[in-house]
Amino acid sequence: MQNSNSSIIVRTLFYLCLCAIYFLTLYGVFPVNVKLAKVLPLVFLLCDCIFKFIKSGCKRLIPVIFAILFSSLGDISWSFISMMAFFAVAHLFYIYAFSGFFSLHSGRQLLFLIILLAIVVPVFIFLLPRMNANGESPFLIFGGSAYLLLLSSMSFLAISQKRSHWFLFASGSLLFVVSDCTIAINRFAFPVPSSGLIVMGTYYAAQFFLNCRSECS
C-alpha cells in the first residue's frame, strides 16, 4: 500500500510539472512549441495507462486508453470543429469505460448531479439563442448541442460510479464540463477573463482525476 501511495505521489508531481511547462511556455518562459507543451501531460497519462494495461492485461483499460488518445488529438487539432470531433470521440470512449460501473448509491452523488444540471442547462439556454443570432452554421449548432449531450452523459456516468474512487471521477467530469463550457462561452458569447488559464487548468485537473485511478477495480 505504501509503495502504491508513493507511486501516486510521484506520478502526480510529474504530471503537475508537465502542466506547469505548458503554462510557462504559454507566457514565453520556455522555448518550446506551445502545442507540444500542451499535449505533454496527456501523453504522460496515455503512457501511464498503457503501462497499467501491459502490466495487468485488464481489457477495461482499453477504452480509457482511446479516450486519452483522442483527447490528445483534440489538444493538437487544427480547428474548432476538429477539436470538438476528437473530444466527442473521447467522451464516447469514456462513456463506454464508465458504463460498466453504473450505480447511484449516495446522496453525495445526487448533489454532484444537481451541480452538473446547474452548469449545463443554463449554459445551453444562454448560448443557443446567441449562436443563432450570430449566424453560426446549423451544422455547428447541431454539433455543439450533440457534443454537450455527450459531455453531460460522460459526466453523469462518471458521477454514478459504484467504485470506491467515484468522487475523483465525479470531480474530474465536472471540471471537464467547466472547461468546455468556458470554451463555448468565450467563443459564442463574450470574452472570459483569463479564459486560457481557466480552460486548461480545469481540463488538466479533469483528465488527471478521470485517470489517476484508471484500473481494474
N, C-alpha and C positions, 0 to 999 in steps of 0.2 A: 504493500500500500504506500509506504514511504517513497519507494522508487517511482511509483506511478505519479504521486504528487509532485515529486521533483521534476519529472519529465514534463508535466503540465506547466509548471512554473517556467522552465527553460523555453518551452515552445511558445508560451505567452510572451515572454520577454523578447524573443527573437522576432515574433510577429509584430510586436509594438515597434521594434527598431526598424523593420521594413516599412511600416506605416509612416514612421517619422521621416524616413528617407524621402518618401513621396512628398510629404508636406514641405520639407526643406527644399526639395527640388523645385516645387511649385513656385517658391519665392526666390529661386536662383541661388540658393546656398550651395547645392551640389550640382556639378556639371554633368548631369545625367539626363537622358531623354525622358521627358515627362511621362509619356505613355508607358515606357519600360518601367519606370519607377512606380507608376500607378498599378501595374499588374503584378508586381513582385510579391505583395502579400498573398494574392490569390494563388500564385504559382507555388508558394510555400504550403498553403493549405492543400492544394492539389497533390503535391508530392507527399505530404504527411498522410493524406487519406489513401493514396496508392500504396504507401508503405504498410499501413494498417491492413489493407486488403491482402497484400502479399504475405504478411505475417499470419493473418488469421484465416484467409480464404473465405471470408464471410461475403456472400453474394449480396447482402443487404447494403454493402458499401458501394456497389456499382452505380446505382442511380445518384448517390451523393457525389461520386467522382465526376459524373457527367454534369451534374448541377454546377459544380465548381468550374469545370472546364468551360461550359457555355457562359458562365458569369465572367470568366477571364476574357473570352472573346468579346463580350459586351463592353468590357473595360477598354479594349483597344479598337473598338469598332469605328467605322469611318463616317457614320451619320446617326442622327437621332433615331430614324426608322430601323436601321440595322441594330443599333444598341437595344432598342425595345424588343426586337425579334429575338436576339440572342438571350436576353434576360427572360423573355416569355418561355423559351425552351428550358432555361434553367429552372424556372418555377415549376414547370411540368415535372421535371425530374425530382425536385424537392417534394412536390405533392405525392408522387409515387413513393418516395422514400418514407414520408411521414404517414402515409395512408395505412400501413400495416400495424400502427401502434395507436389507433384512434380510441380514445376513452375520455369522456367528460366525467370527472370524478371528484371535483372540488369546487368550492365557492371562489377560490382564487382564479381558477380558470375562467369562470363566468365573468369575473372582474376584467380579466385580460380581453375577453371577447367584447365586452362593453366598450373598452378603450379602443379596440380595433374599429368597431362601428362608429365611435365618436370621431375617429380620424377620417375614415374612408368615405362615409356618407356625406358629410359637409363638403369635403374636397370635391367629390363628384358633382354635387349640386352647384358648387361655386364655379367649377371650371367649365362644365358643359356649355352653358349659355355663352361664356366668353370665347370658347373655341368656335362656336357657331358665328358669333358676332365678328370675330377676327378673320372669317373666311377660310378657316382651315378645311382641308380636303375631307370629304366624307370617309375616305379610307383611314385617315389619321384619327378622326373622331371615333370611328368604329374600333380601330386597332387599339387606341388608348383605353376605350371602355372595356374591351376584352382583356387587355393587359391588367387593368385594375381588378377585374374579376379574378384573374389567375393569381395575382398578388394577394388578394384577400383570401382566396381559397388556401393558398400556401400557409398564410398566417393562421387561419382558422385551424388547420390540421396540426401546425406546429404547436399551437396553444393546447390543443386537445390530445396531448400525448399521455400515455399511461406509464412512460418510462420515468425513472427516478429523477432525471435531469430535465424534466419538461419545462422547468422555469427558465433554463438557459435558452431552449428552443423558442419558447414563447417571447422572451425578451428580444432575441435576435430577429424574429419575424416582425415584431412591431417596429424595431429600429429600421428594418428594411422598408417597411411601409412609410415611415417618416422620411427616409432618404428619397424614395421615389416620388412621394407627394411633393416634397420640396422642389425636386427637378421639374415636376409638372407645373407647379405654381410659378416658379421662376421663368418658365418658358412661355406659358399661355396667359398669365395674369399680370404679374408685376415682379420687378427685381427683388429678390430676397436678399437682405443684407448678409454678407459672409456666407452666401449660398454654397460656395465651394467647400468651405470647412464643414458646414452642416451636412451636406450631401455625403462627402467622403468619410467624415468622422463617423456618422451613423452607419454608413454602408460597411466600413471595415469592421466596426463592432458587431454589426449584424452577421456578417459572414463568419466571424470568429465564434460567436455564440452558437450559430447554427451547426458549426462543425467541430468545436473543441471536444465534444462528446460523441462524435460520429463513430459508433462502434456497435458490435452485435450484442446489445443488452437492452 
